[in-house]
């Protein structure tokens, strides 16, 4: 309390100096006798419960979310409310990412695994790192996640149930990794980008896209696919499969051979160039489309 009074006095004097005309301050007129702090005061001052007395949950939300890389106390981050998102004890830095409201940016931060994310995270970017695996627990209970971008890592596998229970996920970007298989996907997904991986046809579950009624964009170019993954949802607008190993198409790949009047109007961008297939041999496979697929016709 005494310290507070001294601080208040200093602020008042400073304000007066800024507002009033300059003049010499007569220190002798100031009676500081009542503000004397002796050694007994410091001996009786107890700061052991200071942290518990302060409610960090009331801190301004914007300030709390603007996290930067801060060195942790010795021995890791456990036991301190100042490091609420410390991934694991003993990390060289406690807060490795930049969080702005519901977005978390961990691009080019040299991490090798998914960090512990705030539960309100909606947009997660961890591009150009050294992540090798995505575990089922990495995104557990993050029900607000809308975008995951893990471009340019070294991901070789994503556990099958790592993404399935994300009810709001609409964009998944895993391009430029080493994936050989896709995990089970949430039905909310609108766009998936898995370009430049090692994905094989055996690594895509039968009907993996069938129940994704919101799916519009699928990018699977530069992989090792032997055929087009079917069935495809009616919502699909763009399908990029260039530079794979696709050699043939079935009549039901895009159309319905049992319904001659069937038209798939939404699917207007199909890329099959760079595959060994000759599209002119499979005209019945795309007769229902508004545009011809791009690829070799001779």
N, C-alpha and C positions, 0 to 999 in steps of 0.2 A: 504493500500500500504506500509506503514511504517512497519507494522508487517511482511509483506511478505519479506521486505528487511532484517529485523533482522533475520528471520528464514533462509533466504538464506545465510547470513553471518555465522550463527552457523553451518549450514551443511557444508559449505566450510572449516571452521576451523577444523571440525571433520574429514573431508576427508584428510586434510593435515596431521593431527596428525596420521592417520592410515597409510598413505603412506610414510611419511618422518621419518627419525630417531628421536627417542625421544629427546626432548630438552625443556628447560624451556621457557614458553611463556611470553614475556615481555608485560604485560597488558598496561604499560604506553605508548607503541607505538601505541595503538589503539585509534583512534579518534572517540568516540561515541557521540560527541556533536550533530551531524546532525540526530542522531537516537533517540533523547530524545522525549518521549511521555508524554505530560503534561495532566492535568485534562481536559483542554479545548477540547483536541482531543476526549476523551471518551464521553464528553457531546454531541459532534456533530456527533458521530458515530450512524448511523441509521441501525438497523437490522430488522426493521419491515417487509421489503419486501424481506428478504433474501430467504425465502422458495419459493416465486413466481419466483424469479430470477433464481433459480436452476431448471433445467429441469430433473425431476426424470425419465422421459421416456427414457432418453439417458443412464441410468445406464446399466452396462453390464448385458446381459440377464441371464447368468448363475448365477451371484450373486443375481439378483432380484428374481430368481426362487428358490433359496436355502433358504426357509423360515423355521424358527424355532419358538417355542413358546416364544412370547415376551409380557410382560405385557403392556397393553395399557395406555395411559395417563388418568388421572382422568376424569371421565365423559364419558368414552367409546372411540370409535375410529373415530367418525365423525369429519370431518374437518381437517384430516391429510392425506397427501399423503404417509406417511410411513406405513400406514395400509390399503393397497388397497384391501385386501381380508377379512376384518373384517365381520363376519357373521351378527351380530346384535350389536346394541349399548348396552353397559353395560355388555358385556361378561367378565368373569374373566381373560381370555387371548384373545389377539387379533388374534394371528395366532396359531391355535391349531394343524396344520398339517405340515408335511414336504413335500415340493414341490421340485422336482428335474426335471428340464425341463418340460416335459408334464405329469409327473407322480405325483399324490398326495397321500400321505400315512397318513391315520388317524387311523391306527390300535391301539386298546387298549388305546384310548384317552378319554374315558368316555363321549363322546358326545351322545346326545339323539336325534339329528336330522342331516340331511345332511347339512354340512356347505356350505357357498357361495364359489363356485369353480371358478378358473380362466377360462376364456373362451377357452383357448388353451388346457385344460385338456383332455388327451387321455386315461389315465389309473388311475382309482380311486379305492383305497383300504381303506375300513373303517370297518375292521373285529374286532369282539369282543368288541362291544360298547353297547350302550343302545338305539339304534334307534328303534322306534316303528312304524313309518309311513313314507312312501315315497310319497311326494306330486308331483303334476303335474309340479309345478314350480321349483322343486329341480334341474332338469337337463335341464331346458329350455335354448335353444340357445347354448347348448354345442354340437355342430355339429361334433366335433373331437373325441368324446368319443368312445373308442373301447372296453374297459373292465370296468365292474362294479363288485366289489366284496364286498358283505355285509354279509359275513359269520358270524354266531355267534352273531347276534343281537336279538332284540325282535320284529321284524317286523311282524305285524299282517295283514297289508294291504298295497298294492301299488296302487295308483290311476290309473285308466285304461289308461289314456293318458300320464302317466309319462315317458314311454319309447318309445312310438310309433314313435315319430318324431326324433329319433337318427339315422341318416342315415348310420353311420359307426360302430355302436355297433355290436360286433361279439361274445362277451363272457359275459354272465350274470350269476353270482353266488349268490344265495340267500339261500344256505344250512344252516341248523341249525337255523331256525327262527320259526315263528308261523303263517305262511301264510296259508290261507284257499282257496285262489283263485289267479289265475295268471292274470296279466294285459294284455292288448293288446301288442303284441311283434313286434319289427321292423323286416322287411324282410331281413335285413342284418345279422341277428343272425346266428352264426355258432355253438355255444354251450350254453346250458342252464343247470344249476345245481340247483335243488330245493329239494335236499335230506333232510330228517329229518325235515319235516314241518307237517302241519295239512291239507294238500291239499286234497280236495275231487274232485270227477269227475264233480260235479255240478259247481265247481270253475274253470273249464277249458272251455273256449268258444268253441262251436262246430267249428271244422276246425281251431283251434288255430295254428296248425303247418303246415297246408296245403300249404300256400303260402310262407313259409320260404324255398326258393329254395337253400339256402346255409347251411341249418341246417344239422349237421353231428352227434352231440352228445347230447343226452337227458338223464338226470339223475333225476329220480323221485322216487327213492327207499325210503322206510320208510315214507310213507304217508298213506292216507285213500282212495285211488282210488278204484272204483268198476269195472272199465273196462279200456282197453287200449284206450287212446285218439287217435281217427282217424278222417280223413285220415292222413297218414304220408307222408312226402315229399320223393321223390325218392333219394334225396341226403343223407338220414339218414344212418348212419353206426353203431351207438351204441344206444341201448335203454335199460335202466336199470329201472326195475319196481319191484324189489324184495321187499318183506315185505310190500305189500299192501293188499287189500281185493278183488282181481280179481278172479272171479269164473268161467268165461267162455270166449270163443273167438268166433268171427264171422268169416265166411269163407273169408270175404273181409278185415279182420283186417290187414293182411300183403300182401295178394295175390289178384288176380283178378279172380273170379270164372267164369267170362264171357270170359276170354282169357286163355286157358289152357297152351299155350306156354309161358306165361308171367313168367319172372324170375326177382327177385329183388336181384341183385348181391351185391349191396353195403351194405345191412343190414346183417351183419355177427355176431353181438353180441347182443343177446336179453336175458335179465335176468328176469325170472319170479319165481325164487325160493322164498320160504317164503310166497307164496300166496296159498289160498285153492283150486286152480284150478288143475285138473288132465290133463296134456297136451296130454296124449295118447287118450283122447276123441275128440280131435280137430285137427286131422292130416291134414285135408284139409286147415286149416288156415295158415299153414306154409310150404306147399309143394313146394312153389316157392322160398324158401330161400336156400342159400348156406350151412347153418348150422342149426341144430336144436336149438330151444330155450333151455335155462337152466332152469330146473324146475322138478317138480314131474311127472314121467311118469308111475307110477304104482298105 
